[in-house]
Amino acid sequence: MLLSTLWIDPKRVSISVADGEVSLSGEVETRTQAELVEAYVRRVLGVVDVHSELEWTVDDLVRRSEQLQRRL
């Protein structure tokens, strides 16, 4: 899923599972990617909770917010 859907190198994300609880760690390029990984994992059958400690190098959501502020 990481590579084929989000174009994220799977080596950049560590995933562990215990009793349906998934833990994510590592670093992806953008905050949006980190949020998408968590959202996709939550949709996997059998997952009861997700704990994400994913970090990102670019907070693209801040840039979008700033752009929206300028438009208003």
N, C-alpha and C positions, 0 to 999 in steps of 0.2 A: 504494500500500500504506500509506504513512504516514497519509494522510488517511482513507481508507476503512476501514482496519482498526484503527489506533491513535488516530485523531482528532488527529494531530499535523500542524500546518501545515508543509507541505514546505519553506517558506522558512526554517524554523528549523534544517534539517539540510542540510549540504553533503556530497555524495557524489561521489567520484572513483574511477575504475577504471583499472588498468593491469595488463595481463597476468593478469587474473583476480583481482588483489588489490584489494580495496575499502577505501577510506579514508573514514571518517565523522568529521565534526566539526560543531559547533554546540551548541545547548542545547535540552533538552527539559524538561518539567515535573518528572518523577520519575526516580529511579534505575531503577525497574522499567521505565519506558518506554525508557530507554537500553539496558538489557539486552535487551529485546524487539526493538528495532530491529536490534541486532547479530545476535540469533538468527535473525530472519527473513531477513536478508541472507545469512547463512551457508547457508541452504537454497536459494538461487537457483542454478540450474544454471549451471555454469561458474565459480562463485566458488571460488577455491582458498584464500583467506585474507581475514580482515577485521581492519583496524586501526581501532579506535574511540577517538576522542578526544572523544566526546560528553560534555557536562557536563549536570548537572541542578540544578534549584533546590531540590528537596526530596528528602532521602534517606529515602524511605519504608521502606526495608529496615531502617534503624536503629529506626524506630518499631515495626515489627513485632517485631523482636528484643526490644525493651524490653517490649512487651506480653506476649510469651511468657515472659520472665523473671519478670514479675509473677504470671503464672498458676501458675508452678512454686513 
